[in-house]
Amino acid sequence: MLIVLLTVFEITLTLWSVFEISNGVKFHELNLNHFKYSSQLMNKVSSLDANSNVKVDNLRAVVLNIRQQPIDCMDTINVVNKFIMEAIDTDSAIALCIQDIKDADHALSLIDDFENGSLDKEIFISKLKASAVTFNQTSILFEEPVSKTLSFIMKFMIPLVVIISFFNIIFISFMSNTITRSIRHAIQQLNHKKKKISLSDDISKNVSGELKVLLQAAQKRITSEMLMVEVNKKLETLDEQRTESLTRANQELSQFAYRTSHDLKAPLSATKILTRFIIEDINAGQLENAVQDTQHVHDQMEKLEELVMGILSLTEADSTENINSSINLDMVLDDIQQRLSGMMNLSDYTMERHINLDHALVNNQTRITQILENLISNALKYKDNSKPDVPFVRITISELVESYQLDIEDNGIGIPVDRHDEVFGMFKRFHPQISFGSGLGLAIVKKHVDYLKGTISMETSDQGTKFSINIPKVIV
Amino acid sequence: MKRVNVLIVDDNELDRYILRRQLTKIGVESIIEKDDGSTALEFLQDYDKNAMLYPDEFPPVVIFLDINMPKLNGFDFLKEFSTMRTRNELASVVVCMYSSSERLEDKEKAAKFDFVADFIVKGEVTEAFLANKITSLR
């Protein structure tokens, strides 16, 4: 701000000095004219004698010219000029001008008197001569204060302008130096990373003034822009994830429809042909064959039934209402055993239960039941008859701090190593020779576990298989 | 009917039983069954051994091939077999797809192999139909 004021003052002073100098030149010119007309008057008056005719109009014109110069001079002089002239004691020039106008008026009145005839020619000439001399003298007198004023301006104003300019330069370089230094200091401070201090604290601590405001504004802007970029990135990722999961769901659905229709149709087609065989065999009297094929038809129907049940529970897994209740696990396991005994002879197995809970398991009973039932039924189906031990399934349910752990372990035939990643897919059967399942069991389990936001893992070898499920506690 | 060696590759025991019975009925005598693409490939790979072991039934002339099989499915089998048949005396073997799939996509995929002669959909097969096919395949 100061620098602006100083510069404006400097420019004003310079312009004013130039203006004053040009004024001084004008005063000189006026004076020169004054002197010229005075000389003209002198010549004209000197050439007058008693005999010659007096050209009054000519004389009047010259005197008017003389008079015009101080008038112009008074017009040119302004208040500041007047003030300075008074200050440096050259105001005599103004007085001279005023006196000069009066003298001119006097000369004019002489010419008027002479014209009227009220003034004698000889007296008129001598008086006019005296006037011309006065005009001449005024011209000479006027030169001194004008020169003095001019030289004052030259001597005083120009060095002042130079000094101010010089000061200005020093001041500007000092300021730019200060700015550079404070910027450099700020850069240095901010470059030096401090672990505990945040950037905004760092700025407010080490930087001051307008630079601080600038840095804070920049920081704010950058932060908001980075936030924007991050938000955009997140939105993009979310969009990609949604698209991906939608595509996956679509693929799964079309795969599901394909496999369902295939697996539904296969037993029906087989049965259709088998019944024709049975008729042929009965007609041919080959009743043993007919009985065998009827058994096949029965097996196919059982398979179909299981598939339909599987599909139903799979859709149920999606539509089951999320109602949580306190689950009596012993009762649930009793029911499962009851149902499974209808499908297979359970006296060949041992089933162990280890339930270690401080509080009753609160969760969705339908889902927990289906998880347990599918895993237990798998364990029983894929028993290993080649092992000397009695087939067993061991169910361990324990309470952890924030979750429940369900382990279902068996000593069955295990799942082939190279197909572990397919385990939870739909319509996957790994033991076609033994399987009579729909290939949906583990897919159903996985779906329920996902709905319960739990995790499932598997360890399997030819020694047996262990599924471990972790389900977070429901916040009541 | 002229003697035709048949190989059935299907993981479903019942489907194999049905096809065998139908083929037997139309007069096909030599039928070998494999329950997966992988075992069928091994069987064809051991050409010399199997030619000795089954002098009358090996090599097959027609392979009935299921698509959905757990270890090596029908299409995987076709891919492997297409490289295998260039070097052995298997070049004349034709494959007849035998699947419950009615998907056009599957049929087109199978038809890309020039040794795939036909696509039979399970459950739509009658003995007369089969006899017709076998004769035309020869």
Interface residues (C-beta under 8 A of the other chain):
Chain A: Y258 H262 K265 A266 L268 S269 A270 K272 I273 L274 F277 H296 D299 Q300 K428 R429 F430 P432 Q433
Chain B: D11 N12 L14 D15 Y17 I18 R21 Q22 D35 D36 N68 M69 P70 S100 S101 R103 K122 G123 E124 V125
